[in-house]
Structures are given as C-alpha cells and as structure tokens.
Amino acid sequence: MFQNAGFISLMYPFSMFGYALLEESRPRKAYWDFIRSYTIFVMISKFVCTLNIFGPYMKENATLMGYLKPGYHDYENVTDRMIYMSPEILITALIMLNEIRLKLYGLYYVIEMDIETINDGVQRHLSHGDLE
C-alpha cells in the first residue's frame, strides 16, 4: 500500500484505526461486508484503469495524477499489474477466511457481547460454570 498510496487506499487505515479498533469486542458483519465490497470495487476499478483503452488517458494526465494521487497506475507488464493489485487480493482473501472462521465458530451474525457480557463471563468462570 505504501508503493500504491492514494486516495483509494486511505479508507483502510481510517476504517481500521477509526472504527474497527474502537469496537469493544470485534466489528460486526456489516463492517466486514462493507470492507469486502469496497475492496472488490477498488480491484475492479484498478483492473479497468490498466486496460489499453485508458492507457493514453493515463499517460496524458500523468502530471495531474501525480499531484492528486488517486492511486491508479498503468503498468505495461502483467507481473507488475499483479503486484499492483496484490494488496487488494490479499485483503479480500483474508476477509473471506475470517468469515469462514466466524461461521465455523457460530459467531458470524452475532458478536460475543450479544451472547454474554464480560462481567457475566467472569462470574460464570468464578462459579466454575464452564468446567465439565
């Protein structure tokens, strides 16, 4: 993300540090749905901008793109394009793995605070209610 920094990648640190870390237990399903949808949108827009149709436009407005830093770059090489899109591919894969893990634990639609508060969990543990 440092190499491809721009306005489109600013949303990730703002959402992670501004919202996700301030949640008491973990973000709800709606947050992960939004992040996944945004990442897929960014991936598609990056792919469309690297097509040959937009090549002349990207080269013509290179100075403007340098000042505004939207985060779109035109690479000639396929491996450079894959490296350019790899952060979004990795983010999408990790979000999907997180969703699979939460579904296996039964916590996909609820968070821990919906099931039991921290004080209730401490009291249950102190009364040895979770031991078999």
Residue, then its C-alpha position, 0 to 999 in steps of 0.5 A: m500500500f505504501q508503493n500504491a498510496g492514494f486516495i483509494s487506499l486511505m479508507y483502510p487505515f481510517s476504517m481500521f484505526g477509526y472504527a474497527l479498533l474502537e469496537e469493544s469486542r470485534p466489528r460486526k458483519a456489516y463492517w466486514d461486508f462493507i470492507r469486502s465490497y469496497t475492496i472488490f470495487v477498488m480491484i475492479s476499478k484498478f483492473v479497468c484503469t490498466l486496460n489499453i483503452f485508458g492507457p493514453y488517458m493515463k499517460e496524458n494526465a500523468t502530471l495531474m495524477g501525480y499531484l492528486k494521487p488517486g492511486y491508479h497506475d498503468y503498468e505495461n507488464v502483467t507481473d507488475r499489474m499483479i503486484y499492483m493489485s496484490p494488496e487488494i487480493l490479499i485483503t479480500a482473501l483474508i476477509m473471506l477466511n475470517e468469515i469462514r472462521l466466524k461461521l465455523y465458530g457460530l459467531y458470524y451474525v452475532i458478536e460475543m457481547d450479544i451472547e454474554t457480557i464480560n462481567d457475566g463471563v467472569q462470574r460464570h468462570l468464578s462459579h466454575g460454570d464452564l468446567e465439565 
